Amino acid sequence: MAGLASRFLLVVGGALALAAPAAAQSNSVPNLQSGPGGWTHPFGGAFPPVQGSALPVRQDPGHAFVNPVQSFRFGDLSNPNLKQWAKEVMKKDNDEIDAGKIQFTPNSSCVPSGVPLFMVLPGPFYLLQTPAKVVILEEQTQKARHIYLNVPHSENVKPSWFGESVGHYEGDTLVVDTIGLNTRTMVDTFRTPHTEKLHVVERWHLIDGGNMLEVNITVDDPDTFHTPWRTYQRYQRSQRLLAEFICAENNQIVFDYHIPVADKPDF
């Protein structure tokens, strides 16, 4: 494992070294790369509200949340922006957890988080910038998002875990437009469902004199939410490199977390 980790970090380091000069070629392209330590933030677990916008789903006031070990997250079904079918799906989920079942999340099940849930993960993660695309590498199972620059969306996008992301720069901001997210992903840590119409726009830019990275997020799914809603996340520079995070090897000891398991050898 140590050898694998060393090779992974060597690749990341090499990509950083190659990407930095490309980003520096134009004064209009901000350097959003964090350096060797990546970007991270305290795991709050919920998207914060934005004044003037519909509210994101929050913790149900009837279920106190202490921490992920002692309690579970229950979505507040009184949120007026949720359509009825989504409330019914979430109520069934909440009722099963109340009855003693385990709460399943992408992290516990070792599957990709999807977007926008990806942005609420604590990290650390790297943004690797090249003229053709931006790649975001996240520590947990070394997940990667690919953002293709200055190109339109495909005519027929096949739904996938991270969807199809295209982007461009507007001054000091990287604007990312994501569609084509499969319905196995969740919107947030409260397991809010969505349809294949989910459309997420992110605006990544530096704040606090370049010491922090902020992403402003707009979430729209006309079949799940009555109106689009806005939120944000802020990250600080981490002091440590990415580490190996192997999920699927060790989560089946106590509970069945629905981890994908091969039913026969590859060869």
C-alpha positions, 0 to 999 in steps of 0.5 A, spaced: 500 500 500 505 504 501 508 503 494 501 505 491 500 511 495 507 514 493 506 513 486 499 516 487 502 522 490 508 522 485 502 523 479 499 528 483 505 532 484 507 531 477 500 534 474 501 540 479 508 542 476 505 541 469 498 545 470 501 551 474 505 554 468 499 553 463 494 557 468 500 562 469 500 563 461 494 568 461 492 573 467 485 572 466 485 565 468 486 564 476 490 559 479 486 555 484 491 550 485 492 549 493 499 547 493 502 540 496 497 540 501 490 540 498 483 544 500 479 542 506 474 544 510 471 542 517 465 537 515 459 541 517 455 536 513 449 541 511 449 546 505 448 553 508 442 557 506 443 564 502 439 570 503 434 571 498 434 563 496 429 558 497 432 553 503 436 547 502 434 541 506 436 541 513 436 537 519 429 535 522 428 539 528 425 532 531 431 528 531 437 531 534 444 530 530 450 530 535 455 527 530 455 521 525 457 516 530 452 517 535 446 520 531 443 520 523 441 525 519 434 526 518 431 531 512 426 536 514 420 534 510 417 541 512 421 544 507 416 548 502 421 547 496 421 540 496 415 536 491 411 531 494 414 525 491 421 527 494 418 528 501 415 521 500 421 518 498 425 521 504 419 520 509 420 512 508 427 513 509 426 516 515 421 511 518 426 505 516 432 509 520 427 510 526 425 503 526 432 501 527 435 500 520 442 503 518 443 510 514 446 509 508 450 514 504 455 514 498 461 514 503 459 508 507 457 504 501 463 506 497 460 509 491 461 516 488 458 522 492 455 525 485 454 533 485 452 537 489 454 532 495 461 532 492 462 539 495 460 538 502 465 532 503 471 535 508 477 533 503 482 534 502 482 535 494 486 538 489 484 542 483 489 540 477 488 546 472 490 545 464 488 549 458 483 543 456 480 541 463 480 541 470 480 535 474 478 535 482 481 529 486 478 528 492 482 523 498 476 518 499 477 513 494 481 517 490 475 520 486 476 524 481 471 530 477 473 532 470 471 539 468 472 540 460 473 547 458 470 551 453 466 546 450 458 545 450 455 539 453 454 533 449 448 532 445 446 526 448 449 525 455 449 518 458 447 519 466 453 517 470 455 518 478 458 525 476 455 527 470 458 531 465 461 537 467 463 543 462 466 549 464 469 556 463 473 562 466 469 569 467 475 573 470 477 570 476 472 565 477 471 558 474 464 557 472 462 549 472 455 547 469 454 539 470 448 535 468 447 528 466 447 525 474 444 519 475 438 518 480 443 513 484 446 519 487 443 524 492 443 531 493 445 532 500 447 528 506 440 528 508 439 523 502 434 528 498 433 524 491 433 528 485 431 526 477 435 526 471 433 533 470 438 535 476 442 541 473 448 544 478 452 550 477 458 552 481 462 558 481 469 557 484 474 563 486 479 565 491 477 569 497 481 572 503 487 574 499 487 567 496 487 564 502 481 561 502 477 557 496 469 559 495 464 555 491 457 558 490 452 553 488 446 553 484 441 547 484 436 546 479 431 540 478 424 542 476 421 535 478 424 535 485 424 542 487 419 548 486 424 553 485 432 553 484 436 554 490 443 557 492 448 555 497 456 555 498 462 552 501 468 555 503 475 551 503 482 553 506 489 550 505 490 543 508 497 542 511 497 535 509 498 530 502 492 526 500 492 519 503 490 512 501 483 511 503 480 504 501 473 504 503 471 497 500 476 493 504 473 494 511 466 496 511 462 489 511 465 487 518 459 489 522 453 492 517 452 490 510 453 497 507 451 495 500 458 495 498 459 493 490 462 486 491 464 482 485 461 475 484 466 472 480 474 473 479 476 478 474 481 473 471 
